[in-house]
Amino acid sequence: MSIGQGAPVALVVDDDAFSRKKLSAALKSLNVNCDLAENGVVALEKLKSGSFDLILMDILMPEKDGVDVLKDLQSDDTLRDIPVLVISSLEETDETVRALELGAVDFLPKNVEHAILKARVLSSLEKKRLRDQEIAYLRDVELLTSAAKNLQSGQTSPSGLNLASVANRRDPLGNLARVFSELAIVVHDRETRARQRFNLLQGTFLLLVMGLTWGLVPALSKLMVGSGGSTPIGLAAWVAIVSLLCVGFVMSVRGIRPRFTKNAMRFALVAGLFAGVLPQVVLFWVSSHVPGIILSITLALESMIVFAIAATLRMESASLSRFGGLMVGLCAVIIIMFSTKEADSIGLPLWVLAGVLVPFCYAVESILVASMPTDEGRPPIELLFLLMLGSTIWGWSAALLTGSALVPWHTAPEVLILAASIGIISAVSNGSFVVLIRKMGSVFASQYAYVVTIMGVGWSILLLAERPTPWIMVALACVLLGMLMVRPKVEPVSLAEILSDDNRREANVPRH
């Protein structure tokens, strides 16, 4: 144990066993703990493995004498500050002078009186204590200076200033560190709040972008399939390739090259099936039989289906509130199925059920993405590219096998334009979602479903001239209420978590 933490520790180095025992007994009477070494080699081994406040060392020793040990001490930054009292006799004057030149603080004769030994030992220990205080002070000054530079350069995180040890001091330097830390907290909190307000504006803007873009899909799908001339599989394949080209172009501009590992391709094929081609085929198939307003409402069932699957697989904790939200969503589907007075009302319930396959596919995709191990270190846009790649592979394979591939020169221009528009919208909405979830976190990003549903209903009214019935509005209200009840619970966070940027980067995988 070193000085300042309890009894100081001295190392007695002497080749004579009697001298070691004598000095050890004398030091213990001064409340100084001792360790012993019979020569310089052993002494250096103990010095490098332990902590000592004082060395009492004979000059003339076998294997490695005191002069050589002093040379080694002076060349070691961790040992040079340990005071050394050399033990000499009258016949060792030259060696003693050499030892003092090499850094020894004083010398003791072989038969030193106890009073003189006490005075020399206590004086050396006091010098060691003052030197340790000086080193600690200079170290703390350096920490404070470094913190000032970090703050000046914009690194305002209080935890990154490393001033906790300095602030524990009970002197003016400690007071300065505490004031400095409090100032850093105030500055960092102000900057964090400003950044959060800016991110909130960005997040709100991205929510609107997703609503205006993805909410267009049901209405555009009805317009596209109404133009005729193409099958749902051919249209889905065309949409997938357009989305892939859009994401690939952005990646090339940013200089990002995709890595096609085994895990990456497995992710692409599995997630691409449920996130791309399959729900698109179902959506285009159902669009010709179900109003756009109803399609927009059914798309909002994804969060509730995700909860149902996750709860069944015990990936999510079930609660009465969330189960109630699921039931409210089921009521919305029943209202949609049986409230219409259209001529096709007999077949409409079946088409509505078929339309539920679209959010079901997206829900399965969400579960798969959440549970599937993927290569680490991939930027979100690369994962988005892989998803679009898998969707394209599935879509064009199905289109070629069924002979339903969309041939541009044999397809109506308006169909091509609408399909390309849906492909671009898919890329934009996915990209917006990726940025949104990285900026604001998954809880805030989950609100996209509300905006997309409301915007989808609005687009259907505007572009398709559809008019919602009172029962359809009731179903819409039920869906929105169900999503609110099913959404993940927001856990309280600490101040440290609020000040951290990591809590807003919970996920980096794309969704539809």
N, C-alpha and C positions, 0 to 999 in steps of 0.2 A: 504494500500500500504506500502510495507516495505522500509526500508532505502536503498538508492541507486537507487530506482526507482521513487522517488518523495519525498513528505513530509513523515517523519517517523510517525509511529502510536504507541501511548501509551495506555495502559489499566490502568485506575484508579480504584482501588478496595478499597472501604471504606463504612462502614455501615452508616456513617453520610452524609446525602444529601448535607448539606452546605459545608462540606469538599470536597466532590466530585466536586461540582460546582466551588469552589474556585480554586482547583488544575487544573481543566479543563480549566478555563479561563487563568490561568498562563501559561499552556502549549501551548495553542493556540497563545499566544503572542510570543512564541518562534518558531512559525511555525511548531508545532507538533500537528497532528490530535489526537483526543481522543475518546475512547470508555469507558463506565462506567459500573461498576458492584458493587452491594450492599453487596455482601458477597463472600466467597471463592468458594461456589458451583457454583454460576453464573459465577464467574471469570474463573473457569476451563472449563466450557462449551464453553465460548467465545474463550478461548485460543486454544481449540481443533478444533474449526470451522473457526478461522480467522488467520491472520498473523500480529504479533506484534513485535515491536522493543524494547519496554521498558515497564516495569510494575512498577507502584507506588502503594504500598499496605500497608494498615493498618495492625497492628499485631493482635489487639484484635477485633474480629468480631463474630457475632452469626453464628450458623450452622457449619461453617468451618473457623477457624482462619488462620492468615497468616503463622504460623509455619507449619500447616498441608498442606497448599497449596504449600509451598516450598518443603516439602517432596515429594509431587506428581510431582512437576516439575523436581526434581532431578532423579526421576525414569522413566521419559519420555525423550527418546533421541531427540525427535523433539522439546522439550520445555526447556531443561535444559540450553541452551545457551542464553536464553533471560535474559538480566540484570534486576535485581529486586532492587528497592529502597524501603526500608521499612520505614513506617511512624510511629514514636513512640513519646512517651512523656517521661519526666524524670522518671515517676513512672514505666515505662516498660523496665527498663534496662536489666533484666534477659531475657525477651523475645527477646529483640533486639540482645543481644549476641547470643542467640540460633538461631535467624534468620541469622545472619552473618555466623555462623558455618555451616548452611545449604545451603549457596551459595549466599546469598544476597550480592550485591556489595557495598552497602553503606546504610546510614540511614538519614532520614530527620526528624527534629522536627516538631511538629504539626504546629507551627507558624513560618515556615521557611521564611527567607527573600528572596525576588525575585532574588537578585544577587547570593545567595548561591544555590537556586533552579536551576537557569540557569546554573551555573557552574557544578553542580552534574548531571543534565540531559544531557547536551552536552557532558560531559566526558563519561557518560555511553553509549550514542548513538555512540560515536566515537569508544569505545571498541567493541560495537556490530558490527560496520562496519568493523573493522579490523578482528574480529573473522569470519565474513561472508566471507571476502576475503581469509582468511586462509583456511577455509573449502572448498571454491571453488577451491583454488590452489591445495590443497591435493587431491581433487576429480579429477581434471584434470591430476595431476601427476599419479594417479592410472589408469586413462583411457589410458594414454600414455604407462605406464608399461604393461598394459593388451594387448594393441595393439602390442607392441614389442614381447610379448610371442606368440600371435596369428601368427604374421609374421614368427617367428622362427619355429613354428610348421607346417608351410606350408599353413596357412589360409591367403592368400594374397589378398583377395577381398577388394578393397579400401572401399567399402560401409560397410563392416563388421568390420572395425577398429573403428568406432564410434568416429572419431576425429574432426568432423565438429565444435563442440562447442569449443574445445580447440584451433583449428586453427584460430578462431575469436579473440583470445586474442591478444592484442598489447603489448606483452612483450616477453622476450627470450623464455618462455615456448610455446607461440603461434608460434614463429618462428620455434622452434624445431618440433612442431606438423605439420606445413606446409611442412617442409623439409621431415619429416617422411612420410606424406601422398603422396607427390610427388614420393618418393622412392618406396612406396608400389605400386603406379600406374605403375611405370616403370617395377618393378619386375613382377607384375600380368600380365601386357600386354605382357611381354616376355614369361612368362609361358603359357599364353593363346594362343599366336601365335604358340608356339611349340606344344601345345596340338591340335590346329586346324590343323597344318601340319600333325601330326600323325593321327588324325581322317580322314583327307583327303586321306592319304595313305590307311587306313583301309577301307574307303568308296569306293575307287577305286577298292580295292581288292574284296570287297563284290559285287560290280557291275559286275566284271568279273566272280565271282562265280555264280551269278544269270544268267548271259549270258550263261556260259558254261553248267549249269544244266537245267534251265528252257527252254533254247533254244534247248535243246536236245529233248524235249517232242514231237514236231511235227514229227521229224524223227523217234523216237522210236515208236510212235503211228502207223506210217505207217508200220514199220517192224513187230509190234505186230499183227495188224489186218491182215497183209499179211500172217501170219503163220496159220490163220484159227483156227477153233475149239472152238471159244468162241464168245459170243455176246457182244456188247458194254456195256450193263448194267452189265453183269457179270464181265467184265474187270474193269469197273469203281468201282464196289463194292470191288474188290480185291485191287485196288490201294488205295482206301479210308482206308481200314483196315490196310494196310502196313504203310501208313502215320500216322495213329492214334497210332500204336504201336511204331513208331520211336519217336514221340513227347512225348508219355507217358513214354518211357524209359528215355528220357532226364529229364523230370519232376521228376521221381523217384530218379534219380541220384542227382538232385539239392534239393531234399526233399520238393517239392511243391505238395500239395494235391489239386485237383480240388474241387470247391464248386458248388454243383448242386442246385442252387436256381431257382426260377421260371423265373426270368429274364435271368439267364444263359442258361437255356434250351430253352427259346424262341429265344435267340440269336443263339444258336447252330443249331436249326432246320431251321430257316429262312436263316441265312448266310451260313450254311452248304449246303443248297439246291443249292444256286446260286454260291457259291464259290468252290464247290466240285463235287458232283455227276452229276448234270445236264450238266455243260460244258464239263465234262469228257466224258459222254455218247455221246454228240454231236460230240466232237473231234474224238473219236474212230469211230463213224459212218461215218463221213465225210472223214476220213483219207484214206479209201479205194478208194475214187473217186477223191481226190484233191492232187496235188503234194505237197510235204513237204515245198517247197519254198513259195508256195501260202499260205499254212496254217500259216507259220511264219509271213508273211506280214499281214494277216487278224487279227492275235492275237494282232498286234500293234494298232489296231483301238480302243482299250479300252478307252484310254484317250479322244479321240474325242467323243465317245458314252457317256462317263461320263459327258462331258461338255453339250452335247445335252440334256440329261435327266435333269441335274441340272439347265440348263437355262430354260427348259420348266417348271420345278417346282419352278423357281425363287429362287433357292438355290445358283446360281452363276450369276454374272453380265455378260451380253452379250456385246460383243464389235465387231467392224468390223473385227479386226484382228482374233479373235477367231472364228467368223463365217466363215471367209475366210478359216481358217484351216480346219474347218468341211467340207467345199466344196471341198478342195483339197483332203481330205481323201476319199470323195465320188467319186471323179474322179479316185482315185487309185483303188477302188473297180470295177468301170466300165471298166477300162483298163484290170484288171485281168480277168473279166468275158468274155470279147470279143476279147482278143488279142491272145489267144491260137489257134494253128492249129492242136491240137490233135484230134484223131478220135472221142472222146467223147465230142467234143466241143459244141454240141447242149445241152447236159445235164450239162456241166460244170458250166454255170452261175447259175443254180439252186443250185448246190452243194456249190458253193462259197457263195451264199446267206445264205445257211444253216450253213456254217462255220462261218459266221458273228455272229451267235447266241452264239458262244463261248465268244468272247470279250463282247457281249451284256450282257451275264450272269455275267461276272466279273464286268462289269460296274454297273449293278443293285446291285450286292453285295457291291460294294464300296459305293453307295448311301445309302443302308440300314445300313451298319456299321457306316457311318458318322452320320446318323440321329437317330439311335436306342439307347435309354438309356440302359446302362449296369451297373452292380454293380461296384462301385468304389473300387480302391485298388487292382485290379487284375493285376498280372504281365502279360506282353505280351504273354509269352509262355502258360499261362493258357487260354487266349482267343484263341490262336492258337489251343490248345487241344480241346476246345469246338467246334470250327469250324470243325475240323477233325471228332469229335464225331458226329456232325449233319450230315456230309457228309456220314459217315459210316452207320448211322441209315437209311438214305434215300436210300443209295445204296443197302444195303442188304435186306431192305424191298421190294424194286422193284425187285431185283434179285430173291428172294424167291417167290414173287407173280407171276412172269412171268416164273418161272422154269428155269431161266438162270443163276443161281448161279454157279460160277466157282468152280468145284471140282478138287482139286490138282491132285489126282491119275488118273483122266480121262482127264487131260489137258496136252498138249505138254510142255515139260520142258522149251523150249525157250520162250513160251508164259508166263509161270509163272515168268521166270527170267526178261523178259522185263516189265511185269506188276509191279513186285516188284521194279524194277529199277525206274519206273515212280513214284511209291509211295514214295520211298526214296528221289527222286529228288524233289517231291512236298514238303516234310517236310523240306529238306535242303534249297530250294529256299524261302519258307515262313519264315523260321527262319532267313535267311540272310536278307530278307526284313525288318523283325522286328528290327534286330540290326541296319540295315542301317538307317531306319527312326528315330530311337532313337539317333543315333550318329550324323547324319548330317541334319535331318529335312526332311520334306515332299518334298520340292522343289528339293533338291539334289537327293532324292530317286526316284523321278519321272523319272529320266534319265534311270532307269533300262529298260524301254520299248525300248529305242534305242538299248541298248546292246543286249537284248534278241532277238530282231528282226534280227539284223545283224548276231548274233551268230546262230540263227535258220536257216537263209539262208545258212550260212557256213556249218552247220552240215548236212543239206539236200544235199548240193553239195558233201560233203565228204562221208557220209554214204549211200546215195541213188543214188549217181552218177547222180544227176539231173543237168541240165545246164540251167541257166536262160536266157530267151530271152531278147533282148533289151527292149521290151515293159514291161517285168516283172521288169527290173531294173528301168525303168521310174516309174512304180507303187511303187517300194520300195522308190525311191527318194521322190515321192509325199507323201507317208505315213510319212516318217521322217520329211518332211517339215510341214505337217499338225500337227504332234505332237508338233513341236517347236512353231507353231503359237497358239495352243490351251492351252499349259501348263500354269499353274498359274503365274500371274504377281508377280515378286519379289519386295516387298515393301522395301524402304530404312529403315535401322535400326540405332538406336542411338548407341553411344559408350557403354552406360550402357547395352544395349541389346546384343551387341557383346561380352562384358565381362561376360555375364551371361550364365550359362549352360542350363538354362531352354528353351532358344529359339531353342535348338537342340533336344528337347524332346517334340515336338508338338503332336505326336500321338503315341499310343501304341497298335493299333489294326492291326491284320494281314490282308494281302490281299492274293490273290491266289499265 
